[in-house]
């Protein structure tokens, strides 16, 4: 391997710092409330990763001044337990740890829709997802006092890109990724597809890469286009997207794919590298919880003009 | 193989006859309307099976006095096309042909929820599925004028069981399968799980069998139980369910599993055998379409007391 003509100057930015800034904003808004918002975690599987995520969300809640209660039960009771939490006024947000009924079962998709809209801290309700894809930012148009909730992981990526100034705040709100080309590896319903849509709705040109090929997400032509367009890029290979891109995001789970980003090749080519976003995701979860409290009419904060 | 001590007397009952009876009821209700209800089929895949199902639903619609229009387009346009049909007052029902984005993608699950509740002829909307699992029969309690739509295939099985008098109309409505034990092979969200729940809600003891084991669906103890209970039958094998059962239903797609039912063994043991239910499913689709017309306030028929 020949030496790079220019010394590598890749700056590694850790999630922790970005999360801290977000948690600072959360703390400021929390202090305006006269009570501790309560998040309930519902755990109905034996997956150690889910238990770990539950422990982690509990610790972050407690540290940041929120109430948290973890409830464990069998898979068969999940529907009734969610309904119970929906109807309990002392609970402000609900998080369900998936998977409960693993693929190929589609039962988890059914369960996700049981959580009450105004307690769905993860933004998995169909209404929220539809609003995200359709680029509808509020639940109560034309009053626009209740913000639609965005799913935590895609929103965490947006927050990272804002921090890195990929979002350009000189541009008008809603078009702050104009001129940026972004490649997103993974097109799942959980991360990759919502993320590609969010970024395109904010003005980016997005190559969405997955095993079944490349799709191009764009804002669409003309300023009247309210939501993104998707085009099948037949014949284009995932690798073709990289040289065209300002930003490359991997939403692919699994260590083998992650090795593509951990090696020296990335650090020689990239100017900034963010190894993981888990801590930002949990900060965003608490931010969503405060949004829900607002939407429940129990909050005091006003909606701000931000990209999410 | 030793000869059976009693001569086989298995009666084969074909779906066609059952469908004909249902279509007769549909025709009677259709004549009360002053217009032809219109079903629109949305086809966005190249699957020959979907095209065949589309052709078949079109033929059944036309034969039975309904309007039908097939609209074809690319996968990328499906969301916008559904929204267009939702907003078109001349369309009374919408059927989308799946799969569009095949597994492991969960995008079809998102698409299903785009169809307007009052045009969802297949009963795939979360509200309908939730009502089915929770045994809620109407959309507008306590007025109870708008019937909740049941998914076509599980409802077709119910109609077959009514025809075969497995449902006992001497028993009170809502408990007409009391005392019956039914095994259902397959626990998918499309057929097996909703069917097991429907049958248990109607009073049956249901063994739900799939690759990950047996679950028992029952009405639950006490007359106050509003919806079924599910119990994990750890250690029980799928084969153990057969000798306990009055009825065995296969919802398993694929020819290899079907051979279990087509051979002489079934006809030597069973008293009644129904080889397929496809024609009943389409009759039920038209029945659902009339329900939707009623719910849209454009109908003339009154809700009847039946098991669905």
Interface residues (C-beta under 8 A of the other chain):
Chain A: X74 X75 X76 X79 X103 X104 X105 X106 X107 X109 X110 X113 X114 X126 X129 X130 X133 X187 X188 X189 X190 X193 X215 X229 X230 X231 X232
Chain B: X74 X75 X76 X79 X103 X104 X105 X106 X107 X109 X110 X113 X114 X126 X129 X130 X133 X187 X188 X189 X190 X193 X215 X229 X230 X231 X232
